[in-house]
Amino acid sequence: MNAQKSDSKDYSEAIKLIEVWLEAQKDYERIPAIMAIAVEDQEVIWEGAFGMANLEKEVNAEPTTLCSICSISKLFTSVAIMKLYDEGKLRLDDEISDLLPWFDLKQQFPDSGPITIRSLLTHSSGLPREANFPYWTGPDFPFPESEAIKEELKKQETLYQSSTYFQYSNLGLTLLGDVVEEVSGMPYDDYVEQNILKPLGLSNTFTELTEDLYGGKLAVGYSPLSRDLQREKINFFQAKGVKAAAGFSSNVQDLGKFASWQLRLRDTTTTEILKPSTLRNMHNVHWIDPDWETSWGLGFSVYKGSDGTKWISHGGSCPGYRTTLQINPESKRAYSVMINANGTNPGKYAQGIHAILEKLGMAKDTSVTSNRQKINLQQYVGYYDTTPWSSEVYISAWKDQLVMMSLPTSSPVDAMTFYKHIEGNTFRRIRDNEELGETLEFETGEDGNVVRFKSHGNYSRKITR
C-alpha cells in the first residue's frame, strides 16, 4: 500500500484504518480483489489493493491492475462531446437526427420534444436503455458491432416523450460515440486517444479490454456470490459497438489522474482539453427527475451527499466488474474503487474512505491534557476476538486516543468508538458529548505484551492477523 502525505497533513492513522477495513471487507464479503485510490486535488493521499486479480493463477491485485470500468466509459464520451461543443462543432440542443442522418428509431409520441445532445447526456431523451441485442446475457455476452446496432434501430421505439423521465440509456451514449465520429471525422477510438487520454497521460486507459493482458495486468472478473458462497469466473467479453457507453478499461491510478484533472480545471481560467466553464457546467445539475430523487449533469451523476456537500460521480457495472469514481469539489478529494466481481458495491467503499479521512480532520488532539507522553499507544493496536457478539474489532491509535472499529462493517465511521487514556492500561469511552463513559482495561501477559481487554466486565482476546 502506498501513501503520499502533504507537509501539513498526516493521514497515516486514517490510512491504517482504511487498509484494515478494506482488507476485512474483502475477506468477509469473499471479494476477489479491491483496488482503491484517494486523491486530494493534485496529490495522491493513498492507493492500495487487496486480494487477487486472478484467483486461479494467484495473481495479486495492485493499484496498477486493470479492470473493465464499464459505464465510467460514458464520462470519456461526454468529455469528447463537450470538446466538440467548445470548438463550435455542435450545440447541446442539436437534434440527434440532424447529426446522424441514419437515425431512424421510431418516435411513438407525436408531440414529444426533440431528442438532443443535452437529453442524451442527461439520460432524459426517452430512448430505451439498450440497443436491440441481449448483450448482457451470459455466458457469452453477445455484444454487437456498430453497424448491427444501426441496422436494428428501426425496430426500436422510444419509451417516453423526451424530457419527461430519467431513463438510463446505454443506447443513448452509444449514439453519442457515433456523433463524435460523425462530427470530428475521426474514428471514436482515435479521437478519444488523441484528445483526452494522451493529453492527460492516461497510459493505462483503453477503449476496450486488452485481451493479451487478461488474467495478468487485466483482472479476471467474477460472479456474485452463490448460495454456497462461491464466485464463478465470468467469460471475457468486448463491448464492441457499445464501447462508447461501456467498453473501456482502466485502473484506479488513471481514474485518480482523471479526477485530479477535473479538480484542477474547476479552479483555473486556462483551457485544458475543455474550457473550465464547460467542465463546471457539466458538473451542474441539468436534469431532475419528477421523483426529485435523481439528478444528472452533462454525463455525470450530480447529487447532494449525506454530508450535505455536492458530489459528482459515475459508477460502472459490467460482467465480472464493479467500479466507481466519486469527486467531492468542496474537500477537493476524489476516490476510485474497482472490484473484480459482481454483487458488490464499490460506492460504499469510496464513501467509507472519505468518511474516515473527514473524521480525522474533525478529530481533536487533547494531548495537552492527556498522558500521551507517558504511554505507548501502539502496544494496544491490533485485532481482538469479540465473538459471539461480533466477528472482531480492530484497535488503533488515533491522535492521542484509541479507536475501536467493529468488523465487518458497511459504515466504518459509524463502527468507531473512541477512548481516552486515564492511567496505566485503563481508558474510558468518549461519548458524543465528550463526556467519559465506561472503562476499557487492557491486561498483559508475563512478557509484558497485551493479551486481552476487559469491557463491561467481559474479556476479548487479542488475536494475530
C-alpha positions in Angstrom: 0.0 0.0 0.0 1.3 3.4 -0.9 0.6 6.8 0.8 1.8 10.3 0.0 1.3 13.0 2.6 1.5 16.7 2.2 3.7 18.8 4.5 0.7 19.9 6.6 -1.4 16.8 6.8 -0.6 13.4 8.4 -3.1 10.8 7.2 -1.2 7.8 8.5 -3.7 6.9 11.2 -6.7 7.2 8.9 -4.9 5.3 6.2 -4.2 2.4 8.6 -7.9 2.1 9.4 -8.8 2.3 5.7 -6.5 -0.6 5.0 -7.7 -2.6 7.9 -11.3 -2.0 6.9 -10.9 -2.9 3.2 -8.9 -6.0 4.0 -11.6 -7.2 6.3 -14.4 -6.5 3.9 -12.6 -8.3 1.2 -12.4 -11.4 3.3 -15.9 -11.2 4.9 -17.6 -10.5 1.5 -15.4 -13.0 -0.3 -14.4 -10.4 -2.8 -11.5 -11.5 -5.1 -9.9 -8.1 -5.2 -10.5 -4.4 -4.2 -8.3 -1.7 -5.7 -8.7 1.9 -4.5 -7.2 5.4 -4.6 -7.8 8.7 -2.7 -6.6 11.9 -4.2 -6.6 15.4 -2.8 -6.5 17.9 -5.6 -3.3 17.0 -7.4 -1.9 14.7 -4.7 -2.4 11.0 -4.1 -3.2 10.6 -0.5 -3.3 6.8 -0.7 -3.6 3.9 -3.1 -3.9 0.3 -2.3 -5.0 -3.2 -3.4 -6.2 -6.2 -1.6 -6.7 -9.8 -2.8 -6.3 -11.5 -6.2 -6.7 -10.2 -9.8 -6.7 -13.9 -10.8 -7.7 -16.5 -8.2 -6.8 -19.5 -10.3 -3.2 -18.3 -11.1 -2.8 -16.4 -7.7 -2.0 -13.1 -9.4 -2.0 -10.4 -6.7 -4.0 -7.3 -7.3 -2.1 -4.0 -7.4 -3.2 -0.3 -7.8 -1.9 -0.8 -11.4 -4.4 -3.7 -12.1 -6.8 -3.0 -15.0 -10.5 -3.6 -14.8 -13.4 -3.0 -17.0 -14.8 0.4 -16.0 -18.0 -0.2 -17.9 -20.2 2.9 -17.6 -17.5 5.2 -16.5 -16.6 5.0 -20.2 -19.5 7.4 -20.6 -17.5 10.1 -19.0 -14.9 10.0 -21.7 -17.6 10.1 -24.3 -19.2 13.0 -22.6 -15.9 14.9 -22.4 -15.3 14.2 -26.1 -18.8 15.6 -27.0 -18.1 18.7 -24.9 -14.8 19.3 -26.5 -16.6 19.4 -29.9 -19.1 21.8 -28.3 -16.2 24.0 -27.1 -14.9 24.1 -30.7 -18.3 25.2 -32.0 -18.8 21.9 -33.9 -22.1 21.0 -32.3 -24.6 22.5 -29.9 -26.3 20.9 -26.8 -29.7 21.4 -28.4 -28.8 19.9 -31.7 -31.1 17.1 -32.6 -29.6 13.6 -32.9 -31.4 13.0 -36.2 -29.7 16.1 -37.7 -26.3 14.9 -36.7 -26.8 11.2 -37.5 -28.9 11.1 -40.8 -29.3 7.3 -40.5 -31.0 7.6 -37.0 -34.4 6.0 -37.6 -35.6 4.8 -34.2 -39.4 5.2 -34.1 -40.8 8.1 -32.0 -44.0 6.7 -30.7 -45.1 10.1 -29.2 -46.0 12.6 -32.0 -46.0 15.5 -29.5 -42.6 14.6 -28.0 -39.9 17.2 -27.7 -36.7 16.6 -29.7 -34.1 14.1 -28.8 -31.0 16.3 -28.4 -27.4 16.0 -27.3 -28.3 17.5 -24.0 -31.1 15.0 -23.4 -28.8 12.1 -24.3 -26.1 13.4 -21.8 -28.7 13.6 -19.1 -30.5 10.3 -19.9 -33.8 12.2 -20.3 -34.2 11.5 -24.1 -36.9 8.9 -23.7 -34.7 6.3 -25.6 -34.8 2.7 -24.4 -32.0 1.6 -22.1 -30.3 -0.8 -24.6 -29.7 -1.5 -28.2 -31.7 -4.3 -29.7 -29.4 -7.1 -28.6 -29.2 -9.3 -25.5 -25.6 -8.4 -24.8 -25.9 -8.5 -21.0 -26.9 -12.2 -21.2 -24.3 -14.7 -20.2 -22.3 -16.8 -20.5 -21.0 -15.3 -23.8 -22.4 -11.7 -23.7 -23.0 -11.2 -27.5 -22.2 -7.5 -27.9 -22.9 -6.3 -31.4 -20.7 -4.3 -33.8 -21.7 -0.7 -34.5 -23.3 -1.4 -37.9 -25.6 -4.1 -36.4 -26.8 -1.6 -33.8 -27.6 1.0 -36.5 -29.4 -1.7 -38.5 -31.6 -2.6 -35.6 -32.6 1.0 -34.7 -35.6 0.9 -36.9 -37.0 -2.0 -34.9 -36.9 0.0 -31.7 -39.1 2.9 -30.4 -38.9 5.5 -27.6 -40.1 4.6 -24.1 -41.2 8.1 -23.1 -41.6 11.5 -24.5 -38.2 13.3 -24.5 -37.5 15.4 -21.4 -40.1 13.6 -19.3 -38.3 11.0 -17.2 -34.8 9.9 -16.4 -34.1 6.6 -18.2 -30.5 5.5 -18.0 -29.6 4.6 -21.6 -26.5 2.8 -22.9 -28.0 3.2 -26.3 -28.1 7.0 -25.9 -24.4 7.2 -25.0 -23.6 4.7 -27.8 -25.2 7.1 -30.2 -23.1 9.9 -28.8 -20.0 7.9 -29.7 -21.3 7.9 -33.2 -21.8 11.7 -33.0 -18.1 12.0 -32.0 -17.1 10.1 -35.1 -19.5 12.0 -37.4 -18.7 15.5 -36.3 -14.9 15.0 -35.8 -14.3 13.0 -38.9 -12.2 10.6 -36.9 -12.8 7.0 -35.5 -14.1 7.2 -32.0 -11.1 5.4 -30.5 -8.6 7.7 -32.2 -10.4 10.8 -31.2 -10.5 9.8 -27.5 -6.9 8.7 -27.5 -5.6 11.8 -29.2 -7.8 14.4 -27.4 -8.2 13.0 -23.9 -6.1 10.0 -23.0 -2.7 11.2 -24.3 -3.0 14.8 -23.1 -3.9 13.6 -19.6 -1.2 11.0 -19.5 -3.8 8.2 -19.1 -1.5 5.5 -20.5 -3.4 2.7 -18.8 -6.9 3.7 -20.0 -8.1 1.9 -23.2 -11.3 2.0 -25.2 -11.6 -1.8 -24.9 -10.4 -4.7 -22.7 -6.9 -5.7 -23.8 -7.2 -9.5 -24.2 -3.4 -10.0 -24.2 -3.3 -8.7 -20.6 -6.3 -10.7 -19.4 -5.6 -12.8 -16.3 -2.5 -10.8 -15.5 -2.5 -7.0 -15.6 -6.2 -7.1 -16.6 -8.1 -8.7 -13.7 -10.4 -11.7 -14.3 -14.0 -10.9 -13.5 -16.1 -13.0 -11.2 -19.8 -13.5 -10.5 -21.9 -12.6 -7.5 -21.8 -14.9 -4.5 -23.8 -18.1 -5.0 -25.8 -19.7 -2.2 -22.8 -21.8 -1.3 -20.7 -18.6 -1.0 -18.7 -19.2 -4.2 -17.9 -16.8 -7.1 -17.6 -18.2 -10.6 -15.2 -16.9 -13.3 -17.1 -14.8 -15.8 -16.3 -15.1 -19.5 -14.1 -12.5 -21.2 -16.1 -10.0 -23.3 -15.7 -7.0 -25.5 -18.4 -4.3 -25.7 -17.7 -3.7 -29.4 -20.3 -1.3 -30.8 -21.3 -0.3 -27.2 -17.8 0.8 -26.2 -18.6 4.5 -26.0 -21.1 3.6 -23.2 -19.5 0.6 -21.6 -16.3 -0.7 -23.2 -13.3 1.0 -21.5 -10.7 -0.5 -19.2 -8.5 1.4 -16.8 -7.0 1.3 -13.3 -7.5 3.4 -10.1 -4.3 5.3 -10.7 -5.6 6.6 -14.1 -9.0 7.4 -12.8 -7.3 9.3 -9.9 -5.5 11.4 -12.6 -8.7 11.9 -14.4 -10.3 13.2 -11.2 -7.3 15.4 -10.5 -7.7 17.0 -13.9 -11.2 17.9 -13.1 -10.4 19.4 -9.7 -7.6 21.3 -11.4 -9.7 22.6 -14.3 -12.5 23.7 -12.0 -10.2 26.2 -10.3 -8.4 27.7 -13.2 -9.1 30.0 -16.2 -6.9 28.1 -18.6 -8.3 25.6 -21.1 -7.0 22.1 -20.7 -8.9 19.8 -23.2 -12.1 21.7 -22.1 -12.8 25.2 -21.1 -13.0 25.4 -17.2 -16.6 26.9 -17.6 -17.6 23.9 -19.7 -16.5 21.3 -17.1 -18.1 23.3 -14.3 -21.3 23.3 -16.4 -21.0 19.5 -16.8 -20.8 19.3 -13.0 -24.0 21.3 -12.6 -27.5 19.7 -12.4 -29.2 19.7 -15.8 -32.0 17.2 -15.1 -34.0 16.4 -12.0 -36.5 13.5 -12.3 -40.1 14.1 -11.3 -39.5 11.9 -8.3 -36.9 14.5 -7.0 -34.6 11.6 -6.3 -32.4 11.5 -9.4 -30.3 14.4 -10.6 -27.9 14.4 -13.5 -25.4 16.8 -15.1 -23.9 16.6 -18.6 -22.6 13.0 -18.4 -22.2 12.9 -14.7 -24.4 12.0 -11.8 -24.6 15.1 -9.6 -26.2 14.9 -6.1 -26.1 16.1 -2.6 -24.4 13.5 -0.3 -25.4 12.5 3.2 -22.8 15.1 4.4 -24.7 17.9 2.7 -22.0 18.5 0.1 -22.1 18.3 -3.7 -20.8 15.1 -5.3 -20.0 14.4 -8.9 -19.7 10.7 -9.8 -20.3 7.8 -12.1 -20.4 4.1 -11.5 -19.7 1.1 -13.7 -21.1 -2.4 -13.7 -20.1 -5.0 -16.3 -20.0 -8.8 -16.3 -17.4 -9.5 -13.5 -16.6 -5.9 -12.6 -17.9 -3.1 -10.4 -16.2 0.4 -10.4 -16.9 3.9 -9.2 -15.4 7.4 -9.5 -16.6 9.9 -6.9 -15.5 13.6 -6.7 -16.2 16.0 -3.9 -15.3 19.5 -5.0 -15.7 21.1 -1.5 -13.0 18.9 0.0 -11.1 18.7 -3.3 -10.9 15.0 -2.8 -11.8 12.2 -5.2 -11.9 8.4 -4.9 -12.0 5.5 -7.3 -12.7 1.9 -6.3 -12.6 -1.2 -8.5 -13.8 -4.7 -7.7 -13.4 -7.7 -10.0 -16.7 -9.2 -9.0 -20.5 -8.5 -9.3 -22.9 -8.3 -6.4 -20.7 -5.8 -4.6 -21.0 -2.0 -4.0 -17.8 -0.1 -4.7 -19.6 3.2 -3.8 -19.8 2.3 -0.2 -16.0 1.8 -0.1 -15.4 5.2 -1.7 -17.8 6.9 0.8 -16.2 5.0 3.7 -12.7 6.1 2.7 -14.0 9.7 2.5 -15.7 9.4 5.9 -12.6 8.1 7.6 -10.5 11.0 6.2 -13.1 13.5 7.2 -13.3 12.0 10.7 -9.5 12.5 11.0 -9.9 16.2 10.1 -12.5 16.7 12.7 -10.7 14.8 15.5 -9.4 16.9 18.4 -5.9 16.3 19.7 -6.1 16.5 23.5 -2.5 15.7 24.2 -2.1 18.8 26.3 -4.3 17.3 29.0 -3.5 13.6 28.4 -0.8 11.3 29.4 0.3 10.6 25.8 3.9 11.3 26.5 3.9 8.6 29.2 2.3 5.8 27.3 2.9 4.0 24.0 -0.4 3.6 22.3 1.0 1.1 19.8 1.1 -1.6 22.4 -2.7 -1.8 22.3 -3.0 -1.8 18.5 -4.3 -5.0 16.9 -7.3 -7.3 16.4 -9.4 -8.7 19.2 -11.9 -11.5 19.2 -15.4 -10.4 20.2 -17.4 -13.5 19.2 -20.1 -14.4 19.6 -21.4 -10.8 19.7 -19.5 -9.6 16.6 -16.7 -11.1 14.5 -13.8 -9.0 15.7 -12.7 -5.5 16.4 -9.6 -3.6 15.5 -8.0 -1.1 17.9 -5.7 1.6 16.6 -4.0 4.8 17.7 -6.0 8.0 16.7 -4.1 11.1 17.6 -3.7 10.8 21.4 -6.6 8.4 21.8 -7.5 4.8 20.9 -10.2 4.0 18.4 -12.0 0.7 18.2 -13.7 -0.4 14.9 -16.0 -3.3 14.7 -15.5 -5.6 11.7 -17.0 -6.2 9.2 -19.0 -3.0 8.7 -20.6 -1.2 5.8 -20.0 2.1 7.5 -16.6 2.3 9.2 -17.1 5.7 10.9 -20.4 4.5 12.5 -18.5 1.4 13.7 -15.8 3.5 15.5 -15.7 4.0 19.3 -13.1 6.4 20.8 -11.3 6.0 24.1 -9.2 8.4 26.3 -6.3 7.3 28.3 -6.8 7.6 32.1 -3.9 5.9 33.7 -1.8 2.7 33.3 -3.7 0.4 31.0 -7.0 2.0 31.6 -9.1 4.0 29.1 -12.6 5.4 29.1 -15.0 5.7 26.2 -15.5 9.3 24.9 -19.2 9.9 24.4 -20.6 12.1 21.6 -20.9 15.0 24.0 -17.3 14.4 25.0 -18.2 13.2 28.5 -16.5 9.9 29.5 -18.3 6.6 29.6 -17.4 3.0 30.5 -13.9 1.7 31.2 -11.7 -0.2 28.8 -8.9 -2.1 30.6 -6.1 -3.9 28.9 -4.2 -6.8 30.5 -0.7 -8.0 29.7 1.0 -11.4 29.8 4.2 -12.4 31.5 6.2 -11.0 28.6 4.5 -7.6 29.1 2.6 -7.7 25.9 -1.2 -7.0 25.8 -3.2 -10.2 25.6 -6.8 -9.0 26.1 -9.1 -6.2 27.1 -12.0 -6.1 29.6 -15.2 -4.1 28.9 -18.4 -4.2 30.9 -16.8 -6.9 33.0 -16.2 -9.2 30.0 -13.0 -10.1 28.1 -11.9 -10.1 24.4 -8.7 -11.8 23.5 -6.0 -10.2 21.3 -5.5 -12.2 18.1 -3.0 -12.3 15.3 -3.7 -11.5 11.7 
